Amino acid sequence: MDSEDFQLPRSRAANERLHALIPGGAHTYAKGDDQYPENLAPVISHGRGAHVWDIDGNRYVEYGSGLRSVSLGHAHPRVTEAVRREIDRGSNFVRPSIVEAEAAERFLATVPTAEMVKFAKNGSDATTAAVRLARAVTGRRRVALCADHPFFSTDDWFIGTTPMSAGIPASTNELTVAFPYGDLAATEELLTRYQDDIACLILEPATHSEPPPGYLAGLRELADRHGCVLIFDEMITGFRWSEAGAQGLYGVVPDLSTFGKALGNGFAVSALAGRRELMERGGLRHSGERVFLLSTTHGAETHSLAAAMAVQTVYAEEGVTARLHSLGERLAAGVRDAAAGMGVGEHVVVRGRASNLVFATLDENGQPSQEYRTLFLRRLLAAGVLAPSFVVSSALTDADIDHTVDAVAQACAVYRKALDAADPTPWVGGRPVKPVFRPLA
């Protein structure tokens, strides 16, 4: 289908309904229609495996499913069966369910670098709990976060550092400082500058590039020497890097770590895990001051914990992490070949670990461009590919990858025309897509 003929009238009307009822028209800013070409933001009817259908009846090969959470594909039979079984037995009680013990045992067997775990519903609660725990055990105020990682929490200690800091007091912002990824000297300088005042270092252990040799071990040593807590945010790296996360792959053990996303294959479950000495401060079997640690009504719903256990079983028994890497490598090679074949190999750029691929859209000067991203997304959508990223799920088939590469080739042919004209405007079709973090709508 030609991009100019591709219309989504039902989705467009549904987006208007969403905006009238829900601030931003979605419950996550990254799912907003401002992230898609104008009037081409599909509203989803349902999904199965690696495919989703919009309410206009179009089917798409989908990437980045559920903001990277659906790594096994939608409605995975082993996960949905585990969930159904627990729902029939009740989801929430006045006392802990035995499922909570079983899920904790299973998680700690999967992530043996942790000694205790507590479950919650979303990643922000888990990372904020880690920060609170670090402040409590160290008696220090400041949080040092990695400046090169895009998101840690919806809570004030992080959002205050972004362009969307409205409503957050300056006094709160002053308690968060930043360090660059991969630069141990800069991090040590920061720890020295705020001597005895930094409670923790929090970072994603890896992102779109591998950690420099010795970097994570160097952070571990710095945290020990300066008496602060080392926190790994494994929301993305958990399972996609290895079942035991990046800490399992690289062999560096943090004091605390947080998991989510792939842990539930789309069901709401996250985890704070770590050393017993720290975690027990949120418990009842210590003599110190108590820490209010992840006390949530729905944090241990039985069906979500059942989903998490089923996910871990599938990953272990079916070699999912290796499959994600294999699929990602095939996709990356195909996209790079298609882009090079159309003469835009230096403008449509695939980056990241094979299991967590993103793409950059660069203009004629080699600079990131929202206009060229819009052009690219329009062509992919018209060809039946929904791809805010190229993050794969294990449900993708070789045929899905081949279809995606064909769609990319078609998009790159138009991309080349825009580059030759030094102006993508005729192919953008309206306002360009926008970054999530911006001060004004």
ZITASUL-V943316 format. One record per residue. RES is the residue in one small letter. OMEGA is omega in degrees with one decimal (none if undefined). Layout:
{{RES/OMEGA} {RES/OMEGA}}
This chain:
{{m/176.0} {d/-177.4} {s/-177.7} {e/-179.9} {d/-174.7} {f/-178.8} {q/178.8} {l/-173.4} {p/179.7} {r/177.8} {s/179.7} {r/178.0} {a/179.5} {a/176.4} {n/176.0} {e/175.7} {r/-178.5} {l/-178.6} {h/179.6} {a/-172.8} {l/-171.6} {i/177.2} {p/-178.9} {g/177.6} {g/179.1} {a/-178.6} {h/172.7} {t/-177.1} {y/-179.0} {a/176.5} {k/-175.5} {g/-179.9} {d/174.1} {d/177.9} {q/-176.1} {y/177.9} {p/-175.8} {e/179.1} {n/178.9} {l/176.2} {a/-175.9} {p/169.9} {v/-167.0} {i/172.3} {s/-177.8} {h/178.8} {g/173.6} {r/-177.9} {g/-178.1} {a/-176.4} {h/170.0} {v/177.2} {w/175.5} {d/-175.5} {i/171.8} {d/177.1} {g/179.7} {n/175.2} {r/-179.7} {y/159.4} {v/-171.1} {e/175.3} {y/179.9} {g/-171.4} {s/177.4} {g/-176.7} {l/178.3} {r/-174.8} {s/-174.6} {v/-173.9} {s/179.0} {l/-173.7} {g/-176.5} {h/175.4} {a/179.7} {h/-170.3} {p/-178.2} {r/178.4} {v/-177.4} {t/177.8} {e/177.8} {a/179.2} {v/179.4} {r/-178.2} {r/-178.8} {e/179.1} {i/179.4} {d/-178.2} {r/-177.6} {g/-172.3} {s/-172.1} {n/-172.9} {f/-179.7} {v/176.5} {r/-179.6} {p/171.8} {s/175.8} {i/177.3} {v/-179.9} {e/177.3} {a/-179.1} {e/-179.6} {a/179.1} {a/177.9} {e/-178.3} {r/180.0} {f/-176.8} {l/172.3} {a/178.9} {t/-179.7} {v/-171.7} {p/176.2} {t/176.3} {a/-177.9} {e/176.2} {m/-179.5} {v/171.4} {k/-174.6} {f/175.8} {a/-174.9} {k/-176.8} {n/-175.6} {g/-177.6} {s/178.9} {d/-177.9} {a/-179.0} {t/178.1} {t/175.6} {a/178.0} {a/179.3} {v/179.3} {r/179.9} {l/178.5} {a/177.8} {r/-178.4} {a/-174.3} {v/179.8} {t/-174.9} {g/-177.0} {r/-172.9} {r/-165.4} {r/175.0} {v/175.0} {a/-179.6} {l/179.6} {c/-175.1} {a/-174.1} {d/-179.9} {h/-163.1} {p/-171.7} {f/175.8} {f/-173.9} {s/171.3} {t/-174.3} {d/-168.7} {d/-175.5} {w/176.0} {f/-174.6} {i/176.8} {g/179.7} {t/-175.7} {t/175.5} {p/177.7} {m/-173.5} {s/179.7} {a/178.3} {g/-178.5} {i/-177.1} {p/177.7} {a/-179.2} {s/175.3} {t/-179.2} {n/-176.8} {e/-177.7} {l/176.7} {t/177.5} {v/-171.9} {a/175.0} {f/-178.9} {p/178.6} {y/173.9} {g/-174.1} {d/-177.8} {l/-178.4} {a/179.1} {a/179.9} {t/178.0} {e/177.8} {e/178.8} {l/179.3} {l/178.4} {t/-179.4} {r/178.9} {y/-175.1} {q/177.2} {d/178.7} {d/179.6} {i/-177.3} {a/-173.3} {c/165.5} {l/179.2} {i/-177.4} {l/164.6} {e/-175.7} {p/176.5} {a/177.3} {t/-177.1} {h/175.4} {s/178.7} {e/176.0} {p/176.7} {p/179.9} {p/177.2} {g/-173.5} {y/-177.3} {l/175.9} {a/177.2} {g/175.5} {l/178.1} {r/-179.8} {e/178.8} {l/-179.8} {a/178.8} {d/-176.0} {r/-177.5} {h/173.1} {g/177.9} {c/-175.4} {v/177.0} {l/-177.5} {i/172.9} {f/170.9} {d/-176.7} {e/179.3} {m/-179.5} {i/-175.1} {t/178.0} {g/-178.6} {f/179.9} {r/176.8} {w/171.3} {s/178.4} {e/179.5} {a/177.0} {g/177.0} {a/179.7} {q/176.6} {g/-178.4} {l/-173.7} {y/174.2} {g/175.6} {v/-172.0} {v/175.4} {p/173.4} {d/179.3} {l/173.7} {s/-178.2} {t/-179.0} {f/176.5} {g/176.5} {k/-173.6} {a/-176.9} {l/-177.1} {g/-176.0} {n/177.7} {g/174.4} {f/-172.3} {a/175.4} {v/173.7} {s/-175.7} {a/166.7} {l/-177.1} {a/177.4} {g/-176.7} {r/-178.6} {r/-177.2} {e/179.0} {l/-175.4} {m/-177.1} {e/176.3} {r/173.7} {g/-176.4} {g/-174.9} {l/-173.1} {r/174.7} {h/-176.0} {s/-177.7} {g/177.2} {e/-175.7} {r/174.9} {v/177.3} {f/-167.5} {l/172.0} {l/173.6} {s/-172.2} {t/-179.5} {t/-172.2} {h/-173.7} {g/-176.7} {a/174.0} {e/-171.0} {t/-175.1} {h/177.6} {s/177.1} {l/175.7} {a/176.7} {a/-179.1} {a/178.9} {m/178.6} {a/178.1} {v/-179.3} {q/177.7} {t/-178.9} {v/179.1} {y/-176.1} {a/-173.0} {e/-174.4} {e/176.7} {g/-171.6} {v/-178.1} {t/178.2} {a/178.8} {r/177.6} {l/179.0} {h/-179.5} {s/178.4} {l/-179.5} {g/178.6} {e/178.4} {r/-179.7} {l/-178.2} {a/179.3} {a/-179.6} {g/179.7} {v/-179.8} {r/178.7} {d/-179.5} {a/179.9} {a/179.6} {a/-179.1} {g/178.1} {m/176.5} {g/179.6} {v/-177.2} {g/178.2} {e/-177.6} {h/171.7} {v/-167.0} {v/177.4} {v/-177.5} {r/170.4} {g/175.4} {r/-173.3} {a/-179.2} {s/-173.5} {n/-172.5} {l/169.7} {v/176.6} {f/175.1} {a/176.7} {t/-172.3} {l/-178.6} {d/-176.3} {e/177.0} {n/179.4} {g/-179.1} {q/177.5} {p/-173.3} {s/174.7} {q/178.3} {e/179.0} {y/175.0} {r/179.8} {t/177.0} {l/-176.9} {f/-178.8} {l/178.6} {r/-178.0} {r/178.7} {l/-179.9} {l/-179.3} {a/179.3} {a/177.3} {g/176.5} {v/178.5} {l/-166.6} {a/170.2} {p/172.5} {s/171.4} {f/178.2} {v/-171.6} {v/165.4} {s/-176.3} {s/179.5} {a/178.4} {l/175.3} {t/175.1} {d/178.5} {a/176.7} {d/179.6} {i/179.8} {d/178.4} {h/179.5} {t/-179.4} {v/176.1} {d/179.0} {a/177.8} {v/179.3} {a/177.6} {q/179.8} {a/-177.7} {c/176.3} {a/177.3} {v/177.6} {y/179.8} {r/177.3} {k/-179.3} {a/177.4} {l/179.5} {d/178.3} {a/-176.0} {a/-179.2} {d/-179.5} {p/-170.7} {t/-178.2} {p/-176.6} {w/-176.5} {v/174.7} {g/-179.4} {g/-178.7} {r/178.6} {p/172.7} {v/-173.1} {k/174.5} {p/179.5} {v/-176.6} {f/176.2} {r/-173.5} {p/-177.6} {l/-177.5} {a/none}}
